[in-house]
Amino acid sequence: MSLVEPAGSLTGFALGISAFFAAARLGTSESTGSRWRWFFLWIGIAGICGGFHRGFIAAHETAAMAIVVALWVRAWQNEQPGGGLVLAAIFLSLLAAALKVSSVQFTMGAWGFDPNSIYHLGQMPGICLMIIAIQRRADAMEEQPLRQNGRLAAPA
């Protein structure tokens, strides 16, 4: 059985697996918070579903990016940690989206990398930056006491 869109399918699977790896890398540490694990788990689910769709179901555009945007909005609403690495991850995602819209394509061997495949590849460095930012924040939180009602308290 051959894949309908091999590059789109396999890069979708790779995106999903990298997001699952990021969720597993966070472990169960309370300092990172379960919201970030869920954030990466949902990206992983969307990537795997997108890879399955592009490989076995049909070859047409989908609204998978809406899920990613909704997750970013939700994280922002919940005042999740920010910083330079998170902003860099957002920038990489926007750059990847611009590449998708530009209709850039290339062939490597027998595989044609369409704009969607290139978009998946462009998202993966952003996931790496996000996991580094979250881990750095978690490390900083464990090292510094928390401020509660103007008093210093040890982290729980």
MOBEL-V748579 format. One record per backbone hydrogen bond with DSSP energy under -1.0 kcal/mol. CO is the residue of the C=O (numbers start at 1). NH is the residue of the N-H. E is the energy in kcal/mol with one decimal. If there is no record, write none. Layout:
# MOBEL-V748579
CO_NH_E, CO_NH_E
This chain:
# MOBEL-V748579
5_9_-2.9, 6_10_-2.9, 7_11_-2.5, 8_12_-1.5, 9_13_-2.4, 10_14_-2.3, 11_15_-2.5, 12_16_-2.4, 13_17_-2.7, 14_18_-2.5, 15_19_-2.0, 16_20_-2.3, 17_21_-2.4, 18_22_-2.0, 19_23_-2.2, 20_24_-2.5, 21_25_-2.5, 22_26_-1.4, 26_29_-1.0, 34_38_-2.4, 35_39_-2.4, 36_40_-2.2, 37_41_-2.5, 38_42_-2.7, 39_43_-1.7, 40_44_-2.5, 41_45_-2.5, 42_46_-2.6, 43_47_-2.6, 44_48_-2.6, 45_49_-2.7, 46_50_-2.6, 47_51_-2.5, 48_52_-2.4, 49_53_-2.8, 50_54_-2.8, 51_55_-1.6, 52_56_-2.7, 53_57_-1.7, 53_58_-1.6, 54_5_-1.4, 55_4_-2.6, 64_68_-1.2, 65_69_-2.7, 66_70_-2.4, 67_71_-2.1, 68_72_-2.0, 69_73_-2.5, 70_74_-2.5, 71_75_-2.3, 72_76_-2.3, 73_77_-2.6, 74_78_-1.7, 75_80_-2.2, 76_79_-1.7, 83_87_-2.6, 84_88_-2.4, 85_89_-2.2, 86_90_-2.3, 87_91_-2.6, 88_92_-2.5, 89_93_-2.0, 90_94_-2.5, 91_95_-2.6, 92_96_-2.6, 93_97_-2.3, 94_98_-2.3, 95_99_-2.2, 96_100_-2.0, 97_101_-2.3, 98_102_-1.8, 99_104_-1.0, 106_113_-3.6, 108_111_-1.8, 111_108_-2.6, 113_106_-1.6, 114_118_-2.2, 115_119_-2.0, 116_120_-2.1, 117_121_-2.1, 118_122_-2.2, 119_123_-1.4, 120_124_-1.1, 123_127_-1.7, 124_128_-1.9, 125_129_-2.4, 126_130_-2.3, 127_131_-2.4, 128_132_-1.9, 129_133_-2.4, 130_134_-2.5, 131_135_-2.3, 132_136_-2.5, 133_137_-2.1, 134_138_-2.4, 135_139_-2.4, 136_140_-2.2, 137_141_-2.3, 138_142_-1.9, 139_143_-1.5, 140_144_-1.5, 146_153_-3.0, 148_151_-2.2, 151_148_-2.8, 153_146_-2.3
